[in-house]
Amino acid sequence: MRESFLKYIQFERRFSPHTITSYENDLNQFQTFLLANYEIAPEEANHNAIRHWIVTLMEAGISPKSVNRKMASLRSFYKFLLKRELIKKDPTWKIQSLKTNKALPHFVNEPDISRLLD
């Protein structure tokens, strides 16, 4: 399943090589987690198993931005499985993205602007 998905995002969706590598790593991490904790394949995962993985990532100190990227990988994978009718419902549909910190804008002081324009 995973290999078919990776070929799909490479050849049909034309994702960049870096994105494909990231998706592959995310799916490998998720599969390792599922085997260690539930002894199931990713195709058999449910909403609770995915939430458990997210909590584990957060407890490991992974930033919310990185967790959201990993969730994007899973969402794409499950959407692929749904299109191929390999699963009946998407276990990621209820899961919301984590809130991330937004950087405040940096302002340029008036003297600096004057110096720049001179």
C-alpha positions as CSV (number, residue, x, y, z in Angstrom):
1,M,0.0,0.0,0.0
2,R,2.7,2.4,1.1
3,E,4.8,1.9,-2.0
4,S,1.8,2.5,-4.3
5,F,1.0,5.7,-2.5
6,L,4.6,6.9,-2.8
7,K,4.6,6.2,-6.5
8,Y,1.3,8.0,-6.8
9,I,2.6,11.2,-5.2
10,Q,5.8,10.9,-7.2
11,F,4.4,10.3,-10.7
12,E,0.8,11.5,-10.6
13,R,0.9,14.3,-8.1
14,R,4.5,15.2,-9.0
15,F,5.6,16.1,-5.5
16,S,9.1,17.2,-5.0
17,P,11.8,14.5,-4.0
18,H,12.1,16.2,-0.5
19,T,8.4,16.0,0.1
20,I,8.3,12.3,-1.0
21,T,11.1,11.5,1.4
22,S,9.3,13.3,4.2
23,Y,6.1,11.5,3.5
24,E,7.9,8.2,3.4
25,N,9.6,8.9,6.7
26,D,6.3,10.0,8.3
27,L,4.6,6.8,7.2
28,N,7.4,4.7,8.4
29,Q,7.3,6.4,11.8
30,F,3.6,5.9,12.0
31,Q,3.8,2.2,11.0
32,T,6.5,1.6,13.6
33,F,4.3,3.2,16.2
34,L,1.3,1.2,15.3
35,L,3.2,-2.1,15.3
36,A,4.7,-1.4,18.7
37,N,1.5,-0.2,20.3
38,Y,-1.3,-1.9,18.5
39,E,0.2,-4.6,16.3
40,I,-1.8,-3.3,13.3
41,A,-1.0,-2.0,9.8
42,P,-1.7,1.7,9.0
43,E,-4.7,0.6,6.9
44,E,-6.3,-0.7,10.1
45,A,-5.7,2.3,12.2
46,N,-8.6,4.2,13.8
47,H,-9.1,7.7,15.1
48,N,-7.9,6.8,18.6
49,A,-4.6,5.3,17.4
50,I,-3.8,8.4,15.4
51,R,-4.6,10.7,18.3
52,H,-2.4,8.5,20.5
53,W,0.5,9.0,18.0
54,I,0.0,12.7,18.0
55,V,0.2,12.8,21.8
56,T,3.3,10.7,21.7
57,L,4.9,13.1,19.2
58,M,4.0,16.1,21.4
59,E,5.4,14.4,24.5
60,A,8.6,13.7,22.6
61,G,9.0,17.5,22.1
62,I,8.1,17.6,18.4
63,S,6.9,21.1,17.4
64,P,3.2,21.5,16.5
65,K,4.3,22.7,13.1
66,S,6.2,19.4,12.5
67,V,3.2,17.3,13.9
68,N,0.9,19.1,11.5
69,R,3.2,18.2,8.6
70,K,3.2,14.6,9.7
71,M,-0.6,14.7,9.8
72,A,-0.7,16.1,6.3
73,S,1.2,13.0,5.2
74,L,-1.3,10.8,6.9
75,R,-4.3,12.7,5.5
76,S,-2.9,12.3,1.9
77,F,-2.2,8.6,2.5
78,Y,-5.8,7.9,3.8
79,K,-7.3,10.0,1.0
80,F,-5.4,7.8,-1.4
81,L,-6.7,4.7,0.3
82,L,-10.3,6.0,0.1
83,K,-10.0,6.8,-3.6
84,R,-8.8,3.2,-4.2
85,E,-11.6,1.9,-2.0
86,L,-9.1,0.1,0.3
87,I,-10.7,1.6,3.4
88,K,-14.3,2.5,4.1
89,K,-13.8,5.7,6.1
90,D,-11.0,8.2,6.7
91,P,-9.7,7.9,10.3
92,T,-8.1,11.4,10.1
93,W,-11.3,13.3,9.2
94,K,-12.0,14.3,12.8
95,I,-8.5,15.3,13.7
96,Q,-7.8,19.0,13.7
97,S,-4.5,20.6,13.1
98,L,-2.6,21.8,16.2
99,K,-2.3,25.5,16.9
100,T,1.1,27.0,16.1
101,N,2.8,30.1,17.3
102,K,2.6,33.0,14.9
103,A,5.6,35.4,14.6
104,L,4.8,39.0,15.3
105,P,5.7,41.4,12.6
106,H,9.0,43.3,12.8
107,F,8.8,47.1,12.3
108,V,11.5,49.3,11.0
109,N,12.2,52.4,13.2
110,E,11.8,55.8,11.6
111,P,15.5,56.8,11.9
112,D,16.5,53.5,10.2
113,I,14.1,54.3,7.3
114,S,15.5,57.8,7.0
115,R,19.1,56.4,7.0
116,L,18.1,53.9,4.3
117,L,16.5,56.5,2.1
118,D,19.5,58.9,2.4
